[in-house]
Amino acid sequence: MAVQTPKAEICTLATQIAVAAALLILNLALTLFVLDRHGHLRTPEIVSINAPALIREFVATQEVGVSDQELQDRIRTLNQSLDGAIDAFAVERNVIVVSSTAALGGTRDVTADVLASLAGRR
């Protein structure tokens, strides 16, 4: 191997640093692009859900002739799966879900969307 002069060694080192910096910038740009495409860079929107209305809507969608015991069992199952459904809904849509009774106003109601999402998970 040939002996390099100090000037040549500095040029080689500068080239290696420039290539490493270019790869770092490319990696950062690609990471930010992917995060942006998946919505992870946006500020989450605060939305509300009306839980009593959700239960009423769920009951209204049940078929006629369901016994009271069967309806109670279905509502119990709904309540057990509701937290997971709301969490999944929030993650998928990059939102923060609060109770409509806690929101004084100005939030978009997503009760019907959560109910549809819950129905789709079954």
N, C-alpha and C positions, 0 to 999 in steps of 0.2 A: 504494500500500500504506500502510496506517495505521501510525503510529508507536506502538510498544508501550511501555508503562511498564516500568520495571525489574521491578516486581512481576509483571507479566504475562509478561515474558521468563523470569523464574525459574520460574513455573508451567509454561510451555511446555517449558522445559528439563527440569524434574522429570518431566513427563508422558512426554517422549521417553526419558528414562533408565529410567523404570518400564516402559515398553513394551519397551525393549531387554532389560531384566533378565528380564521375563516370557518373552520369546522365547528367551533364553539358557537359562532353567530348563526350558522346554518341550523345547528341543533336547536338553539333557542327559538329561532323563527319557526321551525317546524313544530316544536312543542306548543308555542303560543297559537299557531294555526289550528292544531288539533283541539286544544282547550277551547278556543273560540267557537269552533264548529260544533262542539258538544255543549255549548252554553255555559261553561264553567267560569267564564270571565265576566259574565253579566251579573249585575246586582239582582238578587232574587226579588220577585214581586210579592207583596203581602196580599193574600186572598183570604176570604172567609168561607166558612161552611156553617150552615144552619142545621145542627144535629137533629133537633126535633122534626124539622121539615123533612130531613133525609129519612127518618124512621117512618113518618107519615107516608111519604112517597113510596117507600119500600112496601109498606103494608098495602097501599093502594094497588101495587102491581101484582100482588098475590092473587092466585086464581080463586074464583068464587067457590064456596063450599069447603074451604080449608077449615079444619077444626081449630078451636081455640088453643088446644095444647100444641098442635102442629105449628100454628102461627107463633106461639110463644117460643117454641124451639128454634124456629127460623130467625126470630128477632134476637135470641140469645147468640145464635151462630153469627149473625150480622154484627152484633156488638163485639164479639171476640175477634172478628176479622177486620173491623173498622180501623183500628190503629195501624195495622200493617198496610191496609189499602191507602190510608191517608199519607203515611210515610212514603210509600211507593209513588203515589201521585205527586207529592212534593218534589221528590228527587227527579222524576221523569220530566217535570215541567219547570224545574228551577224556581219553585215558589215556596213561600212560608205560609202555612195554613193556620189560621186562628179561628176561634169560635166567633160566630157573628154576634153573640151576646157580649163578647169582650171588645169587639171593634166598634168604635163610636161612629164610624162612617168612612166613606171613601175607599172601601175595599170592594173588589169584584167578588161576587158570590159564585162559588164553584160547586155548590151542593149537587146539582144535576150531573155535572162532570164526574164528581167522585162516585156518585151512585152508578153511573154508566161504567166507570172504571172498575168498580166493585163487581158489577154484573159480568163484566168481561173476564174477571179473574176466576170465576166459578167454572 
